[in-house]
Amino acid sequence: MPYIITLNRVYDAIHASSGKAARVLTDRLWPRGLRKEALGDIQWLHEASPTPELRKGLHKGDISPEQFQRRYQQQLEQDPDALLPLMTLARKGELQLLSAAHDPHTSYLTVLKQAVLTALANEDRIHDAREPSSPVCYAHLPREEKE
C-alpha cells in the first residue's frame, strides 16, 4: 500500500489548511514563540524524536550529521513502539511530519519518515496473507465421547 508522508515546518503548517492530512509535531522541545492554542488540529508526539543527548551532540558539533542519522536510526530500532502512533495515522491517510527546523528536508524528519515507511512495509509484508498461517488447534476443546 502506498503511504503519503510529507515534511513541513510547523510555523508554515499553522497558517495552512491541513486538507485531509494528519499533522504531527514531532520535536522533543516546544517550538520557540508558538502558543499551544495556535496548533489547532496539529498533534504533538515527541516520543519518536531524537534523544536530548543526541540532539545536543549534533548541535555542539560533537557528532557529524552522518553519525547523528545512524544513531537516530538505532534509537528508533531500539524503541519501535515510538513509531506506532505515526504508523496508525499513516494507515488512515496522508501524514504530515512537522518540525521547527529551518529545513525539514535536511533534519531528523527524513530519518523518521524512512523509519515509519520501513516499519509499515515490514508490517504489511508480515500481514499480507502470502505467508501460510499455522493450522487451527482444537486441543483446548473437550473431546466428544462416542456412545
C-alpha positions as CSV (number, residue, x, y, z in Angstrom):
1,M,0.0,0.0,0.0
2,P,1.4,3.4,-0.9
3,Y,1.7,5.8,2.1
4,I,2.0,9.5,1.8
5,I,4.2,11.2,4.4
6,T,5.3,14.8,3.9
7,L,7.7,17.0,5.8
8,N,7.0,20.6,6.7
9,R,7.8,23.4,9.2
10,V,5.3,23.8,12.0
11,Y,5.4,27.5,11.6
12,D,4.2,27.1,8.0
13,A,1.6,24.4,8.8
14,I,-0.2,26.5,11.4
15,H,-1.1,29.1,8.7
16,A,-2.0,26.5,6.0
17,S,-5.0,24.3,5.6
18,S,-4.4,20.7,6.6
19,G,-6.7,19.2,4.0
20,K,-7.1,15.6,4.9
21,A,-3.6,15.1,6.3
22,A,-3.0,14.2,9.9
23,R,-0.4,16.8,11.1
24,V,2.0,15.8,13.8
25,L,4.7,18.0,15.5
26,T,7.5,15.6,16.4
27,D,10.0,17.9,18.0
28,R,11.0,16.9,21.6
29,L,11.2,20.6,22.6
30,W,8.3,23.0,22.2
31,P,8.9,25.4,19.2
32,R,10.0,28.8,20.2
33,G,7.4,31.6,20.0
34,L,4.5,29.2,19.4
35,R,1.4,29.1,21.6
36,K,-0.3,25.8,22.1
37,E,-3.6,27.3,21.0
38,A,-2.0,28.1,17.6
39,L,-1.6,24.4,16.8
40,G,-5.3,23.8,16.1
41,D,-5.6,20.2,14.8
42,I,-1.9,19.6,15.0
43,Q,-0.9,16.8,17.4
44,W,2.3,16.8,19.4
45,L,4.0,13.4,19.6
46,H,7.6,13.8,20.8
47,E,8.3,10.2,21.7
48,A,9.9,9.4,18.4
49,S,12.2,12.5,18.3
50,P,15.9,12.2,18.9
51,T,17.0,12.0,22.5
52,P,18.3,15.2,24.1
53,E,21.8,13.8,24.2
54,L,21.8,13.0,20.5
55,R,20.3,16.4,19.6
56,K,22.8,18.3,21.8
57,G,25.7,16.3,20.3
58,L,24.8,17.3,16.8
59,H,24.3,21.0,17.7
60,K,27.6,21.2,19.6
61,G,29.4,19.5,16.8
62,D,30.5,16.5,18.8
63,I,29.0,14.2,16.2
64,S,28.6,14.6,12.5
65,P,25.3,14.7,10.7
66,E,26.0,11.1,9.4
67,Q,26.7,9.9,12.9
68,F,23.6,11.6,14.1
69,Q,21.5,9.9,11.4
70,R,23.0,6.5,12.2
71,R,22.5,6.8,15.9
72,Y,19.0,8.1,15.5
73,Q,18.1,5.1,13.3
74,Q,19.5,2.9,16.1
75,Q,17.4,4.7,18.6
76,L,14.2,4.1,16.6
77,E,15.1,0.5,16.0
78,Q,15.6,0.0,19.8
79,D,12.2,1.6,20.6
80,P,9.8,0.5,17.7
81,D,6.8,1.3,19.8
82,A,7.6,5.0,19.5
83,L,6.6,4.7,15.8
84,L,3.2,3.1,16.4
85,P,1.1,6.4,16.7
86,L,2.7,7.7,13.5
87,M,2.1,4.3,11.7
88,T,-1.5,4.4,12.8
89,L,-2.0,7.9,11.4
90,A,-0.2,7.0,8.1
91,R,-2.5,4.0,7.6
92,K,-5.6,6.3,7.9
93,G,-4.4,8.7,5.1
94,E,-1.8,11.3,4.5
95,L,0.6,12.1,7.3
96,Q,2.5,15.4,7.7
97,L,5.5,15.4,10.0
98,L,6.3,18.8,11.4
99,S,9.3,20.3,13.0
100,A,10.6,23.8,13.9
101,A,13.8,23.1,11.9
102,H,14.7,25.7,9.3
103,D,14.7,23.0,6.6
104,P,12.7,19.9,7.4
105,H,14.2,18.0,4.5
106,T,17.7,18.2,6.0
107,S,16.5,17.5,9.6
108,Y,15.9,14.3,11.6
109,L,12.4,14.2,9.9
110,T,13.9,12.4,6.9
111,V,15.2,9.6,9.1
112,L,11.9,9.5,11.0
113,K,9.9,9.3,7.7
114,Q,12.0,6.5,6.4
115,A,11.7,4.6,9.7
116,V,7.9,4.9,9.6
117,L,7.8,3.8,6.0
118,T,10.1,0.9,6.7
119,A,8.1,-0.2,9.7
120,L,4.8,0.0,7.7
121,A,6.3,-2.0,4.8
122,N,7.6,-4.7,7.3
123,E,4.2,-4.9,8.9
124,D,2.4,-5.1,5.6
125,R,4.7,-7.9,4.4
126,I,4.0,-9.9,7.5
127,H,0.3,-9.5,7.3
128,D,-0.3,-9.7,3.5
129,A,-1.7,-13.2,3.7
130,R,1.1,-14.6,1.4
131,E,2.7,-16.4,4.3
132,P,0.9,-19.6,5.4
133,S,-0.7,-19.5,8.8
134,S,-0.4,-22.2,11.3
135,P,-3.1,-24.9,11.3
136,V,-6.0,-24.4,13.7
137,C,-5.5,-26.1,17.1
138,Y,-8.5,-27.8,18.7
139,A,-6.6,-29.1,21.8
140,H,-8.5,-26.8,24.1
141,L,-11.9,-28.2,23.2
142,P,-13.3,-31.1,25.2
143,R,-13.4,-34.4,23.4
144,E,-16.7,-35.8,22.5
145,E,-17.3,-39.3,23.8
146,K,-18.9,-41.9,21.5
147,E,-21.8,-43.9,22.8
